[in-house]
């Protein structure tokens, strides 16, 4: 998935988290030099982590949850997000 900025990616992932029904308790992020970005959301239901590796043209999203329904909602929303990004 291509993205134009760390802020845009953070905003998009947070939108997916919230629309899936998760409750964000805290957020922290870090921009690495010369490149790379990590964002962590502490959720009432567990956590979500985002890591980018621009030099490898990769981004990883990890979501862990004790609520399987919300997890499934996130996976469905993420897959739609990727599909829309390709069009």
QUIHUJO-V770470 format. One record per helix or strand of 2 or more residues. SS is the DSSP state (H for helix, E for strand). FROM is the first residue (numbers start at 0). TO is the last residue. Records with the same first field share a line. If there is no record, write none. Layout:
# QUIHUJO-V770470
SS->FROM-TO + FROM-TO
This chain:
# QUIHUJO-V770470
H->5-18 + 53-55 + 67-85
E->23-30 + 36-42 + 45-52 + 57-64
